[in-house]
Amino acid sequence: MSLNHRALHLCQTVCDASERLRIDVHSNHLGGRAIDFGCRVQGGFQAGIALAQICMAGLAEITVQPAVPALGPWPVVQVMSDHPLHACMGAQYAGWKIAVGEYFAMGSGPMRAKRGGEAVLDRLSIVDPVPEAIGVLESDTIPGPDVFAYVAQECKTKPEHVTLCVAPTGSIAGVIQIVARSIETALHKLFECGFDLQSIVSGHGTAPLPPIAKDFVAGIGRTNDAILYGGHVTLWVDTTDDEIRARGPSIPSLASRDYGKPFAQTFKEYGYDFYQVDPGLFAPAVVTLVNLRTGNSFRYGALNPKLLETSFGEASE
C-alpha cells in the first residue's frame, strides 16, 4: 500500500470540505500546498480527527468519546488500527525534525516513509517511492517555499508534490492529533525495548483530551501528560508469553526515571531540552498485551488521575 497516496486522497477530501472543517488551503509559487488546521483559522474537532487520520495515512479509526470518570471530566481520544505498524511507525511517528532557517517544526506523516533513512523504517522495511509526499507539522506558522523545497529535496521529489498539514499545539486540531498518538508511543517504546513489532496484529488506544494551554510549554506538557498518565493502549500480538514477560515491565511510562511530575515541570528542569528527558518516559500509562498465540493477556503500568488534574489545571466552582 502507498501511505502517501492514501493520505493524498484524504487531503483532497478535507480541502473540498474546508469551509465546514474551518480550515484553509495555501499554495506557493513552487506548487506546494499547505493546509492550515489551526494556525490562522479556528479548526475544531472534525479538523483534528481528519488531521490525525492524514497523519496515520487513513489506516486508523479515530473518534472522540465521552469522559472516563476515573480520569476526570475530559473527553477521550480513541484510536483503533488493524495496520498499526504502517499507520504509526511508517507515518505517524514524529521522527523528522524540520529546521529551515528560523522555521522549526516536528514532522510526521507518510512523507517519512518516502524520505526513509530512519532506523525504524529500515527495520520494518517500510518504503513508499511514489512522487507524493504528505506531511504533518506541529507549528503555529504556515511553512514558506523554502520549507517545501527542503522537504522535496529530502523526499527526492518536486515541491509541487508536497502537501504539508499544519496545526499548533495551542489549537483544538493540534491537540487532537497529538493525543491520538497513544498507540504510536507504545509501539515506539516496544521498538526501543527490542520487541518484534512484526508480531503486533492490531491496536487500540485511548487518552484524555486536555484543555488548550495558553503557552507553548504548557501545551506540550498537557498533551504529553495525557498519554504518559492517562493513556491506555491494548495490543493484540502473536508471540510467546516469555517474550511479553521479558519486555512488558519496561513499556509503560512509570518505568522511566522521570516519571511522576507534570511533563512541563520536567521539561523546564532539563532546560527545555527534549534530549535530556529520559526517552523511556514517552509511553502510555498502561499497556495491555493480548497474546493471540496463547490466549493470555498481560497488563503493565497504572493510570495517574491526580497528576492529570494537576497538569490540566482543572477549575471547579
ABEGO torsion letter per residue (X at the ends): XBAAAAAAAAAAAAAAAAAAAGBBBBBBAAGBBBBBAGAABAEEAAAAAAAAAAAAGGABBBBBBBBBAAAEABBBBBBBBABAAAAAAAAABBABBBBBEABBBBBBEAAAAAAEGBAAAAAAGBBBABABBBBBBBBABBBBAAAAAAAAAAAGBBAAABBBBBBBAABAAAAAAAAAAAAAAAAAAAAAAGBBAAABABBBBBBBBBBBBABAAAAAAAAAAAAAAABBBBBBBBBBAAAAAAAAAAABAAABAABGBBAAAAAAAAGGBAAABBAAABBBABBBBBBAAAGBBBBBEBBBAAAAAAAAGBBBX
